[in-house]
Amino acid sequence: MGRKAMRIATKERYALKLMVDLALQDKDEYISINSISTRQGISIASLRAVARALTAAGLIETNTGHLYHYRLNRDAAQIPIPEILRATDGKFACTACSEIEPEKCTRHRVCANVLFWEGMQESEFIGTKSGQTLCDLTDFCRNKTN
């Protein structure tokens, strides 16, 4: 019997992607939501909603001079993955595309998220390793793309 796939809700996936994106940037710079949207392929409206939750949880901060520009509020090594998930009311949940086999998805070969999430599943990164941090996830993502 195969291993059951771990599923998390869209909002939590977006939060993780936003946080990784910020962690990959210069820690002193505020990054625009527009540039994150372009890199991650996530709508600006969705990112704004996630950014509000992450800001309220104290994980990111906004630049008062530039609306919708963010940076991490502390070092990535100090941000546990479960804290990011909890900030967005994070509970593991089903998503529409995870209910079908990847080969049956018409977007499987063009979806920018496939490699990222396949790698996450392979490593069982979030499932049982609650001590993992944003820094660990960022390093993992950086290594998967190199």
DSSP file (Angstrom, degrees, kcal/mol; ACC not computed):
  #  RESIDUE AA STRUCTURE BP1 BP2  ACC     N-H-->O    O-->H-N    N-H-->O    O-->H-N    TCO  KAPPA ALPHA  PHI   PSI    X-CA   Y-CA   Z-CA
    1    1 A M              0   0    0      0, 0.0     3,-0.1     0, 0.0     2,-0.0   0.000 360.0 360.0 360.0 132.7    0.0    0.0    0.0
    2    2 A G        -     0   0    0      1,-0.1     2,-0.3     3,-0.0     3,-0.0  -0.230 360.0 -90.9 -73.5 162.5    1.4    3.4   -1.0
    3    3 A R        -     0   0    0      1,-0.1     2,-0.2    -2,-0.0    -1,-0.1  -0.545  44.4-114.4 -72.9 135.4    2.0    6.3    1.3
    4    4 A K        -     0   0    0     -2,-0.3     2,-0.1     1,-0.1    -1,-0.1  -0.520  32.7-114.5 -72.9 134.9   -1.0    8.6    1.7
    5    5 A A        -     0   0    0     -2,-0.2     2,-0.4    93,-0.1    -1,-0.1  -0.434  22.7-126.4 -71.2 140.6   -0.3   12.1    0.3
    6    6 A M        -     0   0    0     -2,-0.1     2,-0.4    88,-0.0    -1,-0.1  -0.715  28.4-164.7 -84.8 136.9   -0.3   15.0    2.8
    7    7 A R        -     0   0    0     -2,-0.4     2,-0.3    87,-0.0    86,-0.3  -0.977  10.5-177.8-127.3 136.2   -2.7   17.8    1.8
    8    8 A I        -     0   0    0     -2,-0.4    84,-0.2    84,-0.3     5,-0.0  -0.944  35.3 -94.7-128.5 155.7   -2.8   21.3    3.1
    9    9 A A     >  -     0   0    0     82,-0.8     4,-2.1    -2,-0.3     3,-0.4  -0.191  34.3-110.3 -68.1 158.0   -5.2   24.0    2.2
   10   10 A T  H  > S+     0   0    0      1,-0.2     4,-2.8     2,-0.2     5,-0.2   0.887 115.8  56.3 -55.8 -45.0   -4.5   26.6   -0.5
   11   11 A K  H  > S+     0   0    0      1,-0.2     4,-2.0     2,-0.2    -1,-0.2   0.886 108.9  47.0 -59.0 -39.4   -4.1   29.5    2.0
   12   12 A E  H  > S+     0   0    0     -3,-0.4     4,-2.3     2,-0.2    -1,-0.2   0.881 110.5  51.9 -71.4 -37.9   -1.4   27.6    3.9
   13   13 A R  H  X S+     0   0    0     -4,-2.1     4,-2.5     2,-0.2    -2,-0.2   0.933 111.0  48.5 -60.9 -45.1    0.4   26.7    0.6
   14   14 A Y  H  X S+     0   0    0     -4,-2.8     4,-2.8     1,-0.2    -2,-0.2   0.892 109.5  52.7 -62.8 -39.7    0.4   30.4   -0.4
   15   15 A A  H  X S+     0   0    0     -4,-2.0     4,-2.5    -5,-0.2    -1,-0.2   0.922 110.6  47.1 -62.5 -43.9    1.6   31.4    3.1
   16   16 A L  H  X S+     0   0    0     -4,-2.3     4,-2.6     2,-0.2     5,-0.2   0.918 113.5  48.1 -63.9 -43.1    4.6   28.9    2.8
   17   17 A K  H  X S+     0   0    0     -4,-2.5     4,-2.5     2,-0.2    -2,-0.2   0.907 112.2  48.8 -65.6 -41.4    5.4   30.1   -0.7
   18   18 A L  H  X S+     0   0    0     -4,-2.8     4,-2.4     2,-0.2    -2,-0.2   0.926 113.1  47.7 -62.2 -44.8    5.2   33.8    0.3
   19   19 A M  H  X S+     0   0    0     -4,-2.5     4,-2.4     2,-0.2    -2,-0.2   0.904 112.5  48.1 -65.6 -42.1    7.5   33.1    3.3
   20   20 A V  H  X S+     0   0    0     -4,-2.6     4,-1.7     2,-0.2    -1,-0.2   0.923 110.4  52.8 -63.3 -43.1   10.0   31.2    1.3
   21   21 A D  H  X S+     0   0    0     -4,-2.5     4,-0.5     1,-0.2     3,-0.3   0.933 111.6  45.3 -58.1 -46.8   10.0   33.9   -1.3
   22   22 A L  H >< S+     0   0    0     -4,-2.4     3,-1.1     1,-0.2    -1,-0.2   0.892 110.3  54.6 -63.7 -39.2   10.7   36.5    1.3
   23   23 A A  H 3< S+     0   0    0     -4,-2.4    -1,-0.2     1,-0.3    -2,-0.2   0.789 104.3  55.2 -66.5 -26.8   13.4   34.3    2.9
   24   24 A L  H 3< S+     0   0    0     -4,-1.7    -1,-0.3    -3,-0.3    -2,-0.2   0.613 100.7  75.7 -80.3 -12.0   15.2   34.0   -0.5
   25   25 A Q  S << S-     0   0    0     -3,-1.1     2,-0.2    -4,-0.5     6,-0.0  -0.388 106.0 -68.7 -93.1 172.6   15.4   37.8   -0.8
   26   26 A D    >   -     0   0    0      1,-0.2     3,-1.5    -2,-0.1    -1,-0.1  -0.463  45.8-136.9 -60.2 124.5   17.7   40.3    0.9
   27   27 A K  T 3  S+     0   0    0      1,-0.3    -1,-0.2    -2,-0.2    45,-0.1   0.708 100.0  51.6 -63.9 -20.4   16.6   40.3    4.5
   28   28 A D  T 3  S+     0   0    0     43,-0.1     2,-0.3     2,-0.1    -1,-0.3   0.590  95.0  86.6 -91.9 -10.8   16.8   44.1    4.8
   29   29 A E  S <  S-     0   0    0     -3,-1.5     2,-0.5    41,-0.0    -4,-0.1  -0.667  74.0-131.1 -93.2 144.5   14.7   44.8    1.7
   30   30 A Y        -     0   0    0     -2,-0.3     2,-0.4    41,-0.1    41,-0.2  -0.806  26.0-147.0 -87.7 132.1   10.9   45.1    1.6
   31   31 A I  E     -A   70   0A   0     39,-3.8    39,-2.8    -2,-0.5     2,-0.1  -0.854  13.3-119.4-107.4 133.5    9.6   43.0   -1.3
   32   32 A S  E  >  -A   69   0A   0     -2,-0.4     4,-1.8    37,-0.3    37,-0.2  -0.401  10.9-132.5 -72.8 145.0    6.5   44.0   -3.3
   33   33 A I  H  > S+     0   0    0     35,-2.5     4,-2.5     1,-0.2     5,-0.1   0.814 107.8  61.4 -63.0 -30.5    3.5   41.8   -3.3
   34   34 A N  H  > S+     0   0    0     34,-0.3     4,-2.1     2,-0.2    -1,-0.2   0.918 104.4  46.1 -62.9 -43.8    3.5   42.3   -7.1
   35   35 A S  H  > S+     0   0    0      2,-0.2     4,-2.3     1,-0.2    -2,-0.2   0.880 113.0  49.6 -69.2 -36.4    7.0   40.8   -7.5
   36   36 A I  H  X S+     0   0    0     -4,-1.8     4,-2.8     2,-0.2     5,-0.3   0.920 109.4  52.9 -65.3 -42.5    6.1   37.8   -5.3
   37   37 A S  H  X>S+     0   0    0     -4,-2.5     4,-1.8     1,-0.2     5,-1.0   0.906 110.3  47.7 -57.6 -44.1    2.9   37.3   -7.3
   38   38 A T  H  <5S+     0   0    0     -4,-2.1    -1,-0.2     2,-0.2    -2,-0.2   0.934 115.8  43.1 -64.4 -47.3    4.9   37.2  -10.5
   39   39 A R  H  <5S+     0   0    0     -4,-2.3    -2,-0.2     1,-0.2    -1,-0.2   0.882 123.1  36.3 -67.2 -38.3    7.5   34.8   -9.2
   40   40 A Q  H  <5S-     0   0    0     -4,-2.8    -1,-0.2    -5,-0.2    -2,-0.2   0.609  99.0-127.2 -95.4 -12.8    5.0   32.5   -7.5
   41   41 A G  T  <5 +     0   0    0     -4,-1.8     2,-0.4    -5,-0.3    -3,-0.2   0.868  63.9 134.1  68.6  35.6    2.1   32.6   -9.9
   42   42 A I      < -     0   0    0     -5,-1.0    -1,-0.3    -6,-0.2    -2,-0.1  -0.936  61.8-102.9-118.4 140.2   -0.4   33.5   -7.2
   43   43 A S     >  -     0   0    0     -2,-0.4     4,-2.2     1,-0.1     5,-0.2  -0.240  23.2-125.4 -62.3 149.5   -2.9   36.3   -7.5
   44   44 A I  H  > S+     0   0    0      1,-0.2     4,-2.6     2,-0.2     5,-0.2   0.896 110.6  55.2 -61.2 -41.5   -2.2   39.6   -5.8
   45   45 A A  H  > S+     0   0    0      1,-0.2     4,-1.9     2,-0.2    -1,-0.2   0.911 108.7  47.3 -60.5 -43.1   -5.5   39.4   -3.9
   46   46 A S  H  > S+     0   0    0      1,-0.2     4,-2.1     2,-0.2    -1,-0.2   0.914 112.5  49.3 -64.9 -42.4   -4.7   36.0   -2.5
   47   47 A L  H  X S+     0   0    0     -4,-2.2     4,-3.0     1,-0.2    -2,-0.2   0.881 107.8  54.4 -65.9 -37.3   -1.3   37.1   -1.4
   48   48 A R  H  X S+     0   0    0     -4,-2.6     4,-2.1     2,-0.2    -1,-0.2   0.918 108.6  49.0 -61.6 -42.2   -2.6   40.2    0.2
   49   49 A A  H  X S+     0   0    0     -4,-1.9     4,-1.5     2,-0.2    -2,-0.2   0.919 114.6  44.5 -63.2 -43.9   -5.0   38.1    2.3
   50   50 A V  H  X S+     0   0    0     -4,-2.1     4,-2.5     1,-0.2    -2,-0.2   0.907 111.0  54.0 -67.1 -41.6   -2.2   35.8    3.3
   51   51 A A  H  X S+     0   0    0     -4,-3.0     4,-2.5     1,-0.2     5,-0.2   0.869 104.8  55.0 -62.3 -36.9    0.1   38.7    4.1
   52   52 A R  H  X S+     0   0    0     -4,-2.1     4,-2.5     2,-0.2    -1,-0.2   0.928 110.4  45.6 -60.4 -44.8   -2.5   40.3    6.4
   53   53 A A  H  X S+     0   0    0     -4,-1.5     4,-1.6     2,-0.2    -2,-0.2   0.910 114.2  47.7 -65.7 -42.5   -2.6   37.0    8.4
   54   54 A L  H  <>S+     0   0    0     -4,-2.5     5,-2.5     2,-0.2     6,-1.0   0.852 112.5  49.7 -68.6 -34.2    1.1   36.7    8.5
   55   55 A T  H ><5S+     0   0    0     -4,-2.5     3,-1.6    -5,-0.2    -2,-0.2   0.925 109.4  51.3 -67.6 -45.3    1.5   40.3    9.5
   56   56 A A  H 3<5S+     0   0    0     -4,-2.5    -2,-0.2     1,-0.3    -1,-0.2   0.829 108.7  52.3 -61.3 -32.0   -1.1   39.9   12.3
   57   57 A A  T 3<5S-     0   0    0     -4,-1.6    -1,-0.3    -5,-0.2    -2,-0.2   0.500 116.0-117.3 -82.8  -3.7    0.9   36.9   13.6
   58   58 A G  T < 5S+     0   0    0     -3,-1.6    -3,-0.2     2,-0.2    -2,-0.1   0.675  83.2 117.1  78.6  17.3    4.1   38.9   13.7
   59   59 A L  S   <S+     0   0    0     -5,-2.5    14,-2.8    -6,-0.2    15,-0.5   0.804  79.3  19.4 -87.3 -31.3    5.9   36.8   11.1
   60   60 A I  E     -B   72   0A   0     -6,-1.0     2,-0.3    12,-0.3    12,-0.2  -0.893  69.2-147.7-131.3 164.2    6.3   39.6    8.5
   61   61 A E  E     -B   71   0A   0     10,-2.5    10,-1.7    -2,-0.3     2,-0.3  -0.958  11.9-132.1-132.7 153.7    6.2   43.3    8.6
   62   62 A T  E     -B   70   0A   0     -2,-0.3     2,-0.7     8,-0.2     8,-0.2  -0.725  21.8-115.4-104.2 153.6    5.1   45.9    6.1
   63   63 A N  E >   -B   66   0A   0      6,-2.1     3,-0.8     3,-0.5     6,-0.3  -0.784  18.3-152.1 -86.9 117.4    6.9   49.0    4.9
   64   64 A T  T 3  S+     0   0    0     -2,-0.7     3,-0.2     1,-0.2    -1,-0.2   0.767  94.9  53.2 -63.7 -23.5    4.8   52.0    6.0
   65   65 A G  T 3  S+     0   0    0      1,-0.2     2,-0.5    -3,-0.0    -1,-0.2   0.723 113.3  41.5 -83.2 -22.2    6.2   54.0    3.1
   66   66 A H  E X  S- B   0  63A   0     -3,-0.8     3,-1.0     3,-0.1    -3,-0.5  -0.924  85.3-133.6-131.5 106.8    5.3   51.5    0.4
   67   67 A L  E 3  S+     0   0A   0     -2,-0.5     3,-0.1     1,-0.2    -3,-0.1  -0.308  88.2  14.5 -59.6 136.7    1.9   49.8    0.6
   68   68 A Y  E 3  S+     0   0A   0      1,-0.2   -35,-2.5   -36,-0.1     2,-0.4   0.826  90.6 127.3  64.7  36.8    2.1   46.0    0.1
   69   69 A H  E <   +A   32   0A   0     -3,-1.0    -6,-2.1    -6,-0.3     2,-0.3  -0.993  36.7 179.4-118.9 130.6    5.9   45.7    0.5
   70   70 A Y  E     +AB  31  62A   0    -39,-2.8   -39,-3.8    -2,-0.4     2,-0.3  -0.859  19.7 179.0-133.0 160.3    7.0   43.1    3.1
   71   71 A R  E     - B   0  61A   0    -10,-1.7   -10,-2.5    -2,-0.3   -41,-0.1  -0.960  45.8 -79.8-149.4 164.2    9.9   41.4    4.7
   72   72 A L  E     - B   0  60A   0     -2,-0.3   -12,-0.3   -12,-0.2   -13,-0.1  -0.372  30.0-143.3 -64.1 144.9   10.4   38.8    7.4
   73   73 A N  S    S+     0   0    0    -14,-2.8     2,-0.3     1,-0.1   -13,-0.2   0.658  81.6   7.5 -85.2 -17.4   10.0   40.1   10.9
   74   74 A R  S    S-     0   0    0    -15,-0.5    -1,-0.1     5,-0.0     5,-0.1  -0.945 102.5 -59.6-152.6 173.0   12.7   37.8   12.2
   75   75 A D    >   -     0   0    0     -2,-0.3     3,-2.1     1,-0.1    59,-0.1  -0.244  45.0-123.9 -59.2 141.6   15.4   35.4   10.9
   76   76 A A  G >  S+     0   0    0      1,-0.3     3,-1.5     2,-0.2    59,-1.4   0.801 110.9  62.2 -58.4 -31.1   14.1   32.5    8.9
   77   77 A A  G 3  S+     0   0    0      1,-0.3    -1,-0.3    57,-0.2    -2,-0.1   0.654 101.1  54.5 -69.6 -14.2   15.8   30.0   11.3
   78   78 A Q  G <  S+     0   0    0     -3,-2.1    -1,-0.3     1,-0.1    -2,-0.2   0.294  90.7  85.3-100.6   8.1   13.6   31.4   14.1
   79   79 A I    <   -     0   0    0     -3,-1.5    55,-2.7    -4,-0.1    56,-0.2  -0.894  69.0-149.6-116.2 103.6   10.3   30.8   12.3
   80   80 A P  B >>  -C  133   0B   0      0, 0.0     4,-1.2     0, 0.0     3,-0.7  -0.439  19.1-125.6 -69.8 142.8    8.9   27.3   12.8
   81   81 A I  H >> S+     0   0    0     51,-2.3     4,-2.0     1,-0.2     3,-0.6   0.910 109.5  56.6 -54.3 -47.1    6.8   25.9    9.9
   82   82 A P  H 3> S+     0   0    0      0, 0.0     4,-2.7     0, 0.0    -1,-0.2   0.825 101.4  58.1 -58.8 -28.6    3.8   25.1   12.1
   83   83 A E  H <> S+     0   0    0     -3,-0.7     4,-1.8     2,-0.2    -2,-0.2   0.884 105.7  49.2 -66.6 -37.3    3.8   28.8   13.2
   84   84 A I  H <X S+     0   0    0     -4,-1.2     4,-0.8    -3,-0.6    -1,-0.2   0.933 112.8  47.0 -65.1 -45.6    3.3   29.8    9.6
   85   85 A L  H ><>S+     0   0    0     -4,-2.0     5,-2.6     1,-0.2     3,-0.7   0.906 112.0  49.7 -64.3 -41.6    0.5   27.3    9.1
   86   86 A R  H ><5S+     0   0    0     -4,-2.7     3,-1.8     3,-0.2    -1,-0.2   0.846 100.8  65.1 -65.5 -32.7   -1.2   28.3   12.4
   87   87 A A  H 3<5S+     0   0    0     -4,-1.8    -1,-0.2     1,-0.3    -2,-0.2   0.784 106.5  42.7 -61.6 -26.8   -1.0   32.0   11.3
   88   88 A T  T <<5S-     0   0    0     -4,-0.8    -1,-0.3    -3,-0.7     3,-0.2  -0.067 130.0 -93.1-108.7  32.1   -3.3   31.3    8.4
   89   89 A D  T < 5 -     0   0    0     -3,-1.8     2,-0.4     1,-0.2    -3,-0.2   0.889  63.7-160.3  57.9  40.0   -5.7   29.1   10.5
   90   90 A G      < +     0   0    0     -5,-2.6     2,-0.4    -6,-0.2    -1,-0.2  -0.361  30.2 149.1 -68.7 114.2   -3.5   26.3    9.2
   91   91 A K        -     0   0    0     -2,-0.4   -82,-0.8    -3,-0.2     2,-0.2  -0.977  55.0-101.0-131.0 146.2   -5.0   22.8    9.4
   92   92 A F        +     0   0    0     -2,-0.4     2,-0.3   -84,-0.2   -84,-0.3  -0.518  57.3 164.7 -67.4 132.1   -4.1   20.1    6.9
   93   93 A A        -     0   0    0    -86,-0.3     2,-0.1    -2,-0.2    -3,-0.0  -0.952  38.5 -91.0-148.4 162.5   -6.9   19.9    4.4
   94   94 A C        -     0   0    0     -2,-0.3     2,-0.3   -87,-0.1   -84,-0.2  -0.442  32.7-159.6 -74.5 148.1   -7.9   18.6    1.1
   95   95 A T    >>  -     0   0    0     -2,-0.1     4,-0.6   -86,-0.1     3,-0.5  -0.924  28.2-114.3-123.3 156.1   -7.4   20.6   -2.1
   96   96 A A  G >4 S+     0   0    0     -2,-0.3     3,-1.1     1,-0.2     4,-0.2   0.903 112.9  46.4 -57.8 -46.5   -9.2   20.0   -5.3
   97   97 A C  G >4 S+     0   0    0      1,-0.2     3,-0.9     2,-0.2    -1,-0.2   0.751 104.5  61.7 -73.4 -21.3   -6.1   19.0   -7.4
   98   98 A S  G <4 S+     0   0    0     -3,-0.5    -1,-0.2     1,-0.2    -2,-0.2   0.606  90.1  70.3 -79.8  -8.9   -4.7   16.7   -4.7
   99   99 A E  G << S+     0   0    0     -3,-1.1     2,-0.3    -4,-0.6    -1,-0.2   0.624  96.8  57.6 -81.4 -12.4   -7.8   14.5   -4.9
  100  100 A I  S <  S-     0   0    0     -3,-0.9     5,-0.1    -4,-0.2     0, 0.0  -0.742  98.3 -91.3-114.5 164.5   -6.8   13.2   -8.4
  101  101 A E    >>  -     0   0    0     -2,-0.3     3,-1.9     1,-0.1     4,-0.6  -0.531  38.0-121.8 -71.5 140.3   -3.8   11.4   -9.7
  102  102 A P  G >4 S+     0   0    0      0, 0.0     3,-1.3     0, 0.0     6,-0.3   0.842 110.3  59.7 -54.1 -36.8   -1.2   13.9  -10.9
  103  103 A E  G 34 S+     0   0    0      1,-0.3     6,-0.1     5,-0.1     5,-0.1   0.752 101.5  55.4 -65.0 -22.1   -1.1   12.4  -14.4
  104  104 A K  G <4 S+     0   0    0     -3,-1.9     2,-0.4     4,-0.0    -1,-0.3   0.597  85.1  98.0 -86.4 -11.5   -4.9   13.1  -14.8
  105  105 A C    X<  -     0   0    0     -3,-1.3     3,-1.2    -4,-0.6     4,-0.3  -0.649  68.6-146.9 -79.2 128.2   -4.4   16.8  -14.1
  106  106 A T  T 3  S+     0   0    0     -2,-0.4     3,-0.2     1,-0.2    -1,-0.1   0.689  98.9  47.4 -68.6 -17.3   -4.3   18.8  -17.3
  107  107 A R  T >> S+     0   0    0      1,-0.1     4,-1.9     2,-0.1     3,-1.4   0.406  78.2 108.5-101.5   0.9   -1.8   21.3  -15.7
  108  108 A H  T <4 S+     0   0    0     -3,-1.2     3,-0.2    -6,-0.3     6,-0.2   0.857  83.0  40.4 -50.6 -47.4    0.5   18.7  -14.2
  109  109 A R  T 34 S+     0   0    0     -4,-0.3    -1,-0.3     1,-0.2    -2,-0.1   0.597 123.5  39.2 -82.0 -10.7    3.4   19.3  -16.6
  110  110 A V  T <4 S+     0   0    0     -3,-1.4     2,-0.4    -4,-0.1    -2,-0.2   0.465  85.5 111.8-114.1  -4.7    3.1   23.1  -16.6
  111  111 A C    ><  -     0   0    0     -4,-1.9     3,-1.1    -3,-0.2     4,-0.4  -0.574  57.2-151.1 -76.5 124.2    2.2   23.8  -13.0
  112  112 A A  T 3  S+     0   0    0     -2,-0.4     4,-0.5     1,-0.2    -1,-0.2   0.688  93.2  59.2 -67.0 -17.7    5.0   25.7  -11.2
  113  113 A N  T 3> S+     0   0    0      1,-0.2     4,-2.7     2,-0.1     5,-0.3   0.646  81.1  84.7 -86.7 -15.0    4.0   24.1   -7.9
  114  114 A V  H <> S+     0   0    0     -3,-1.1     4,-2.8     1,-0.2     5,-0.3   0.930  92.2  42.8 -58.5 -53.6    4.5   20.4   -8.9
  115  115 A L  H  > S+     0   0    0     -4,-0.4     4,-2.4     1,-0.2    -1,-0.2   0.924 115.2  51.4 -58.9 -45.1    8.2   20.1   -8.3
  116  116 A F  H  > S+     0   0    0     -4,-0.5     4,-1.8     1,-0.2    -1,-0.2   0.942 115.8  38.9 -57.5 -51.0    7.9   22.0   -5.0
  117  117 A W  H  X S+     0   0    0     -4,-2.7     4,-2.2     2,-0.2    -1,-0.2   0.820 112.8  55.0 -76.5 -30.2    5.1   19.9   -3.6
  118  118 A E  H  X S+     0   0    0     -4,-2.8     4,-2.5    -5,-0.3    -1,-0.2   0.920 110.4  48.1 -63.9 -41.8    6.5   16.6   -4.9
  119  119 A G  H  X S+     0   0    0     -4,-2.4     4,-1.9    -5,-0.3    -2,-0.2   0.887 109.2  52.9 -64.4 -39.1    9.7   17.4   -3.1
  120  120 A M  H  X>S+     0   0    0     -4,-1.8     5,-1.8    -5,-0.2     4,-0.7   0.917 111.4  46.2 -62.2 -43.0    7.8   18.3    0.1
  121  121 A Q  H ><5S+     0   0    0     -4,-2.2     3,-0.8     1,-0.2    -2,-0.2   0.915 109.5  54.4 -66.2 -43.0    6.0   14.9    0.0
  122  122 A E  H 3<5S+     0   0    0     -4,-2.5    -1,-0.2     1,-0.3    -2,-0.2   0.884 114.0  41.1 -57.9 -39.5    9.2   13.0   -0.7
  123  123 A S  H 3<5S-     0   0    0     -4,-1.9    -1,-0.3    -5,-0.2    -2,-0.2   0.570  98.3-135.3 -86.6  -7.5   10.9   14.5    2.3
  124  124 A E  T <X5 +     0   0    0     -3,-0.8     4,-0.9    -4,-0.7     5,-0.4   0.896  46.5 165.0  51.3  41.0    7.8   14.2    4.6
  125  125 A F  T  4< +     0   0    0     -5,-1.8     4,-0.4     1,-0.2     7,-0.2   0.892  64.0  22.7 -60.5 -50.6    8.9   17.7    5.4
  126  126 A I  T  4 S+     0   0    0     -6,-0.2    -1,-0.2     2,-0.1     6,-0.1   0.862 107.5  76.9 -88.1 -36.4    5.9   19.1    7.2
  127  127 A G  T  4 S-     0   0    0      1,-0.2    -2,-0.1     2,-0.1    -1,-0.1   0.849 117.6  -3.8 -45.5 -61.2    4.1   16.0    8.3
  128  128 A T  S  < S+     0   0    0     -4,-0.9     2,-1.0     1,-0.1    -1,-0.2   0.445 112.2  85.1-118.4  -2.0    6.1   14.9   11.3
  129  129 A K    >   +     0   0    0     -5,-0.4     3,-2.0    -4,-0.4   -48,-0.2  -0.532  41.1 158.6-104.9  67.9    9.0   17.3   11.6
  130  130 A S  T 3   +     0   0    0     -2,-1.0    -1,-0.2     1,-0.3   -49,-0.1   0.643  67.9  68.6 -68.0 -12.2    7.4   20.1   13.5
  131  131 A G  T 3  S+     0   0    0     -3,-0.2    -1,-0.3   -51,-0.1     2,-0.1   0.511  75.8 112.0 -82.1  -3.5   10.9   21.4   14.5
  132  132 A Q    <   -     0   0    0     -3,-2.0   -51,-2.3    -7,-0.2     2,-0.2  -0.393  55.0-152.3 -71.4 147.4   11.7   22.4   11.0
  133  133 A T  B  >  -C   80   0B   0    -53,-0.3     4,-2.1   -52,-0.1     5,-0.2  -0.636  31.6-101.1-115.3 172.2   12.0   26.1   10.3
  134  134 A L  H  > S+     0   0    0    -55,-2.7     4,-2.8   -58,-0.8   -57,-0.2   0.852 122.9  58.6 -58.9 -35.7   11.5   28.4    7.4
  135  135 A C  H  > S+     0   0    0    -59,-1.4     4,-2.6   -56,-0.2    -1,-0.2   0.918 105.5  48.5 -61.2 -44.2   15.2   28.4    6.9
  136  136 A D  H  > S+     0   0    0    -60,-0.2     4,-2.4     2,-0.2    -2,-0.2   0.918 113.2  47.4 -61.4 -44.2   15.2   24.6    6.5
  137  137 A L  H  X S+     0   0    0     -4,-2.1     4,-2.6     2,-0.2    -2,-0.2   0.903 111.6  50.4 -65.0 -41.6   12.3   24.9    4.0
  138  138 A T  H  X S+     0   0    0     -4,-2.8     4,-2.7     2,-0.2    -2,-0.2   0.923 111.6  47.8 -62.8 -44.9   14.1   27.6    2.1
  139  139 A D  H  X S+     0   0    0     -4,-2.6     4,-2.4     2,-0.2    -2,-0.2   0.911 111.4  51.5 -61.4 -42.3   17.3   25.6    1.9
  140  140 A F  H  X S+     0   0    0     -4,-2.4     4,-1.8     2,-0.2    -2,-0.2   0.931 112.6  44.9 -59.9 -47.5   15.3   22.6    0.7
  141  141 A C  H  X S+     0   0    0     -4,-2.6     4,-1.4     1,-0.2    -2,-0.2   0.898 111.6  52.4 -65.2 -41.5   13.6   24.6   -2.0
  142  142 A R  H  X S+     0   0    0     -4,-2.7     4,-0.7     1,-0.2     3,-0.2   0.908 111.5  47.0 -61.7 -42.1   16.9   26.2   -3.1
  143  143 A N  H  < S+     0   0    0     -4,-2.4     3,-0.3     1,-0.2    -1,-0.2   0.822 107.6  56.2 -70.1 -32.1   18.6   22.8   -3.4
  144  144 A K  H  < S+     0   0    0     -4,-1.8    -1,-0.2     1,-0.2    -2,-0.2   0.793 110.0  45.4 -70.3 -27.4   15.6   21.3   -5.4
  145  145 A T  H  <        0   0    0     -4,-1.4    -1,-0.2    -3,-0.2    -2,-0.2   0.573 360.0 360.0 -94.0  -9.3   15.9   24.0   -8.0
  146  146 A N     <        0   0    0     -4,-0.7    -1,-0.2    -3,-0.3    -2,-0.2   0.427 360.0 360.0 -95.2 360.0   19.7   23.8   -8.4
